[in-house]
Amino acid sequence: MEALSLAPEETDVFLTHLHSDHTGNAKELQDLGCRLLMGEKDMNYLHRMDPSIRNSRMLREGMPQEILTEVISNNPGRRYAPVPFDAETVQDGDRLSYGGYHLTCLSTPGHTPGHFCLYDRERELIFLGDHVLFDITPNISFWDGMEDALGTYLESLKSMMDLPVKYALPGHRHMGGISMRDRIIELLAHHDARLDEAERIVCEHPGINAYDLAGMMTWRIRSRNWAEFPPGQKWFAVCEALAHLDHLVLTGRITRADHGDIRYYK
């Protein structure tokens, strides 16, 4: 802001979604005088978020208590979670205009319940947040009140397939050397393969829980085995495995049942 000589009271900040790496300093910016904008669903989710609901499910899905305790203590996403703030909310199709740029708010739920992108049709330019990333895949987790986060994400991807885009600006890493359409095709294929992998593991190990299943899935990480995964990465892996398991259950490819305090898949 200093390099661009921006005055906070003349600066709007658009938050694409609720994750703390995108909202962690929102209250500080608001206190400086910035106007905050955010999708209504994620704003409401932040106000009512109850970590105990997610923690309870992780235990039911087989995560050991000691791993969960370490995640709660050391996860940067929790340590840097935003101080409560209030943002003006936007709806799908709303338009924001700045300096000749006319940005349409596009609802793209999946990565979070109320993720938004901003699209300039005239310039064929899109701010993607974490909806489409080019050299990593967005983490798709489960969410309280969202029955099928992965299915929702896949539909959001498909809805953008034919959007004319010359300039795709993701929230992390690089813009990539392929078109957004081609990257969406890759992401759809990636999740199809992950669904097949999760289903295969369930078939080979009937009665498995999600924590053990996540340890048998393939992950691109600098760890030789599941035991060496940092606890925070185990959290992300189990959350992503659960998004795929939820989708497999809802589409009738596998079943799940609770026995005592643990949930199993067949």
Residue pairs with C-beta under 8 A, 6 or more apart in sequence:
1 8
1 11
7 33
8 29
8 32
8 33
8 34
9 33
9 34
11 33
11 34
11 35
12 34
12 35
12 36
12 37
12 96
12 98
13 26
13 29
13 34
13 35
13 36
13 37
14 37
14 38
14 96
14 116
14 118
14 127
15 22
15 23
15 26
15 36
15 37
15 38
15 42
15 87
16 22
16 39
16 115
16 116
16 117
16 118
16 127
16 128
16 129
16 130
16 131
16 171
17 23
17 39
17 42
17 111
17 112
17 114
17 115
17 116
17 129
17 130
18 38
18 42
18 43
18 45
18 46
18 112
18 114
19 77
19 112
19 130
20 76
20 77
20 78
20 80
20 81
20 82
21 77
21 80
22 129
22 130
22 171
23 38
23 46
23 82
23 85
24 80
24 81
24 82
25 82
26 36
26 82
26 85
26 87
27 82
27 83
27 84
27 85
28 83
29 36
30 36
30 85
30 86
35 88
36 85
36 86
36 87
36 88
37 87
37 88
37 89
37 90
37 96
38 87
38 88
38 89
38 90
38 116
39 89
39 90
39 91
39 105
39 107
39 114
39 115
39 116
40 89
40 90
40 91
40 114
41 109
41 113
41 114
42 112
42 113
42 114
42 115
42 116
43 87
43 89
43 114
44 114
45 112
45 113
45 114
45 143
46 82
46 84
47 84
50 144
51 72
51 78
53 144
54 142
54 144
55 68
55 72
57 142
57 242
58 68
58 235
58 238
58 239
59 65
59 68
59 261
60 258
60 261
60 262
60 263
61 209
61 210
61 211
61 238
61 242
61 262
61 263
62 209
62 210
62 211
62 212
62 262
62 263
63 211
63 234
63 235
63 238
64 211
67 231
67 234
67 235
70 231
71 78
71 231
71 232
71 234
71 235
72 78
74 231
74 232
75 231
75 232
75 235
76 232
90 96
90 105
90 116
91 105
91 107
92 105
92 106
92 107
93 104
93 105
94 104
94 105
95 102
95 103
95 104
95 105
96 102
96 103
96 105
96 118
97 103
101 120
101 123
102 120
102 121
102 122
103 118
103 119
103 120
103 127
104 118
104 119
104 120
104 121
105 116
105 117
105 118
106 116
106 117
106 118
106 119
106 126
106 160
107 114
107 115
107 116
107 156
108 115
108 116
108 117
108 129
108 131
108 156
108 159
108 160
109 115
109 146
109 152
109 153
109 156
110 131
110 138
110 140
110 149
110 150
110 152
110 153
110 154
110 155
110 156
110 157
111 129
111 130
111 131
111 138
111 139
111 140
111 153
112 143
113 143
113 145
113 146
113 149
115 129
115 130
115 131
115 156
116 129
117 126
117 127
117 128
117 129
117 131
117 160
118 126
118 127
119 125
119 126
119 127
119 163
120 126
121 164
123 166
123 167
124 164
124 165
124 166
124 167
125 165
125 166
125 167
125 169
126 163
126 165
126 167
126 168
126 169
126 180
127 169
128 168
128 169
128 170
128 171
128 180
129 170
129 171
130 138
130 170
130 171
130 172
131 138
131 156
131 157
131 160
132 138
132 157
132 160
132 168
132 170
132 180
132 183
132 184
132 187
133 170
133 171
133 172
133 173
134 168
134 170
134 173
134 174
134 175
134 176
134 178
134 183
135 173
135 174
135 176
136 172
136 173
137 187
137 190
138 153
139 236
139 239
139 240
140 149
140 150
140 153
140 191
140 240
140 243
140 244
141 149
141 236
141 239
141 240
141 242
141 243
142 149
142 239
142 242
142 243
142 246
143 149
146 152
147 246
147 250
148 246
148 247
148 250
149 243
149 246
150 191
150 243
150 244
150 246
150 247
151 247
151 250
151 251
153 191
154 188
154 191
157 184
157 187
157 188
158 184
158 188
160 180
160 184
161 181
161 184
161 185
162 181
163 180
165 179
165 180
165 181
167 175
168 175
168 176
168 179
168 180
168 183
169 175
170 176
176 183
178 186
191 244
194 217
194 244
195 244
195 247
195 248
195 253
197 217
197 218
198 213
198 217
198 241
198 244
198 245
198 248
199 248
199 253
199 254
201 208
201 213
201 216
201 217
202 208
202 213
202 245
202 248
202 254
202 265
202 266
205 212
205 213
205 216
206 265
206 266
207 264
207 265
207 266
208 264
208 265
209 262
209 263
209 264
209 265
210 238
210 241
210 242
210 245
210 263
210 265
211 234
211 238
213 241
213 245
213 265
214 226
214 234
214 237
214 238
214 240
214 241
215 226
215 229
215 237
216 226
217 237
217 241
219 229
219 233
219 237
221 229
221 233
223 229
223 230
223 233
226 234
229 237
245 254
245 256
245 265
248 254
249 255
249 256
249 265
254 265
254 266
255 265
255 266
256 263
256 264
256 265
256 266
257 263
257 264
257 266
258 264
